């Protein structure tokens, strides 16, 4: 027992962690049609303690999409296995390709370039797509809407999504408002991935701080009965020497 | 890089996980005075996807208390360092002592007995108090109220809390509705622990499945700006051989 305790303690002692989660507040930008976040103070130490209430869309801030977000017969958040919510991260840094292009769709070729350096995305790994868009968080540029009402932000193409289904990854995360590009109408990436029971994480923060390989991420949602989405707390843990 | 990826993958491959979180639903019992959980379906695939909204007290279900829950000048949930939200678990199994006693206050001596087997609770560890009360979850017995309106459930005594402050642990969790016994009016355990910036987790589930030492727990709250409490997803990871 003692040996195990020390061994695990040493494992953690050599690690550093990064918070991949944006802060939820009334300022949080939401996808068109979703209910914004609100909070009220219900009791301010009158009985010795403070109580607050919150009201929000389940798909707000840094959040998880369960299969039932797009698939009527799919699993809800409560049924996502916890083993699917943590694992080895494969971080694809794409900021130089995306640049300022709010319609950039990450291609299969972009993902294959990562694989040319590191080998195929392992089964049960968690693929994180770093577009650099989180620099616009909490501003109108994060989810730009043109004069025709169409949203614009980078996302994943359908053939990119299909590659990740073939690799049998556990989850795919991105630092934009949605897995499909903002201008999408068919939501191919959502449907392809969620249809294969691969969970999605949107609105991630701080992906620039992660190494391409070698970190473990934890993407833990609330355990809400029969919900299609949930806010998550997303963190990464990796060897101190690997922090950029 | 490849060596690190394989090493971490092997670390995870040898582990098993346990969900320590109760499911949130309209049935969830709340502490007297707190707002119950509610959920509505706002959009049912009319645009291709489903959207739900939720309304709740931040201190509902399996949840975390930040210092500001009891201390007006204390940190809120957003400011709790993520390093304090995971770590080595020290699990104190107390079911045979607590039995059916809804007023049982876990003593300093109870904690010292654990230490007589395993040594002092390490600094930065997470102490989990297993009373067995989670078997009453989602029933009126979980938070019994007598004819005078006083609640009854087991909790931690003030001297037990003081010992854990001296040990400089990161967090203390329990499987009852609150860290103090239900009949408390002064909330000594809450004030002693939160006053020392030790975070609390209440309404934990499945602590019976954890070994006394050797597991790592992750207790991840939502990242809500200026909130005194938050629902958490709480999980434990440990060597497969250690699962009871």
Interface residues (C-beta under 8 A of the other chain):
Chain A: X1 X2 X4 X5 X8 X9 X11 X12 X17 X19 X21 X22 X23 X24 X25 X33 X34 X35 X39 X42 X43 X45 X47 X48 X49 X50 X51 X52 X53 X54 X55 X56 X57 X58 X59 X61 X62 X68 X69 X70 X72 X78 X82 X83 X85 X86 X87 X88 X118 X119 X122 X187 X190 X211 X212 X213 X214 X216 X218 X220 X221 X222 X223 X224 X225 X226 X227 X228 X229 X231 X232 X233 X235 X237 X239 X242
Chain B: X1 X2 X4 X5 X8 X9 X11 X12 X17 X19 X21 X22 X23 X24 X25 X33 X34 X35 X39 X42 X43 X45 X47 X48 X49 X50 X51 X52 X53 X54 X55 X56 X57 X58 X59 X61 X62 X68 X69 X70 X72 X78 X82 X83 X85 X86 X87 X88 X118 X119 X122 X187 X190 X211 X212 X213 X214 X216 X218 X220 X221 X222 X223 X224 X225 X226 X227 X228 X229 X231 X232 X233 X235 X237 X239 X242
